[in-house]
Amino acid sequence: MLRSSGVSALVAAVVLSCAGTACVPAWAQGVAPSGGNAGWFVPKTAQPGPAASAPRSQAHPAPVPMPASPADGDEAQSQTPPVLPLPPVPPSPDIPRGVAPPVPVIGVISVPDVMRLSSAAQQAERVLGARRDELARDAQKEQAGWRDEQQKLQAQAKNMASDQIQQRERHLQERVISAQRDFRNRNRVVQEAAQVSLGQIERELVQIIRQVASSRGMNLILHREQVALSQDGLDITQQVADQLNKVLPTVFIPAANVDPEVLAKSGTMPTTADVERQQQEAQAPVASPEAPAAAAPAVAHH
């Protein structure tokens, strides 16, 4: 019978895989338990004990001596690649003395805190989070429908012919494949919409960090999470967040039924400047109908 795979793997795209020899234990990777032997671990062959000396009265021929197995050092030496000579390194000429770098004036910033304080980032998380939740609900509902259809097919299989069972299984399989394709496409649209919205914030954030650092005479900004100790006067997180909310309070997020790839290829992807211009046009006073009529003769006369 047909077994339907879970759709949750399409929504939560977190797959743990084991590649190469990372999952192979040390003893299977050619490392001796002692750790001092390179290459594949080959156990020593059992050596025959010393044969007892036969009485001189017996005329049996002496046994042919077998070649002794190589010792551990000889085996490691035979597997070690030879050291090949390298060509001589060309001498590097002296570099003329250049301009000394400026004295560093350091500041720190926490980008995660800026994103938590950003109203545009909160807007994107709220809108896109709702779309992810809707996608997860639809996936769970569709998966429950698969299970119900499979249980019905199992209950009715005893009263159905083999060709009918195969036809029902084929229809269910086509339904599963079609739904999986649809969920993958919807998940892609949500992810690309997140890239569009977060890309606008990131682009604006880089400019604001430079402006705030320049206004305070700083020429080196470090991530606060990578600094063990810093004073409050060096932190520009709150100032950057306030400026970001002033310049970019909202971002453009593609609609749920719009494919960002199609929108980008059409060349009509709105930008932050387009959104600001639309807001200014909406706030501008509406011109009276007499104004264009009065301006038309002047343009014609000119």
C-alpha positions, 0 to 999 in steps of 0.5 A, a space after each residue: 500500500 502507499 505510504 505518505 511522507 510527512 509534509 512537516 519536512 517541507 515546512 521546517 527545512 532542517 535536515 541533519 545529514 552525515 557525510 563523508 567519514 564524519 560518522 565512521 568511528 575512529 577504528 574504521 577510519 584506519 586509526 589504530 586504537 593507540 593513535 600512533 599508527 597511520 593508515 588502515 589498521 591491520 592486525 598482526 598475523 599470528 607468528 608460528 612459534 619456534 619449531 622444536 629442534 628435531 633429533 639428529 637421527 631423523 632425516 626430515 628436510 628442514 622447513 622453508 623459513 617464511 618471510 616475517 611480517 613487517 613491524 609497525 614502524 616498517 609498515 608506517 614507514 612504507 605508507 608514509 609518502 616521501 618528502 619531495 624537494 620544493 623549488 626555492 622561494 623567490 626573495 620578496 623585495 622591500 616594500 616602501 614605507 607607506 602612510 600609517 593607519 589612523 588611530 582606531 576609535 572603537 565602537 560596539 553595536 549589537 545587530 540582533 538588538 537593533 533588529 528587535 528594536 526595529 519597527 520594520 523588522 517587527 512588521 516583517 516578522 509579524 506578516 511573514 510569521 502569520 504566513 508561515 503559520 498558515 502554511 503549517 496549518 494547511 500542511 497538517 490538514 493535507 497530511 491528515 487528509 492523506 491518512 484518512 484516504 489511506 485508511 479508507 483504502 485499507 478498509 475497502 481493499 478486501 471488497 475491491 479488485 486489484 486494478 481498482 486498488 492500484 488506481 486508488 493508490 495511484 490517485 493518492 500518490 498523485 495527490 501527495 506529489 502535487 501537494 508537496 510541490 505546492 507546499 514547496 513553492 509556497 514555502 519558497 515564496 515566503 522565504 523570498 519575501 523575507 529576503 526582500 524585506 530583510 534586504 531593505 533593512 540590511 541595506 539601510 542599516 549599513 548606511 546608518 551605522 556609517 553615519 552614526 559612527 562618523 558623527 561620533 568620530 569612530 572608525 572601527 565598529 565591532 560586534 558587541 557579542 564578540 567583545 568581552 568588555 566595553 563601556 556604555 559610551 562606546 555602544 551605538 546600538 540604541 542610536 542606530 535603532 532610533 535612526 533606523 526607525 526614523 528613516 525606515 519605519 516600514 518595508 515593502 513586503 510582497 503580497 502573499 499571492 505574488 511570487 517575488 521572482 516573477 515580480 523581480 523579473 518584471 522590473 516593477 519591484 518597489 524600492 524604499 524610494 518608491 514607497 517614500 515617493 508614494 507616501 509624499 504623493 498621497 500627502 501632497 494637496 490635490 491640484 484644482 482642475 483649473 490649474 492645468 487649463 490655465 497652464 496649457 496656453 502658456 506652454 503653447 505660447 512658449 
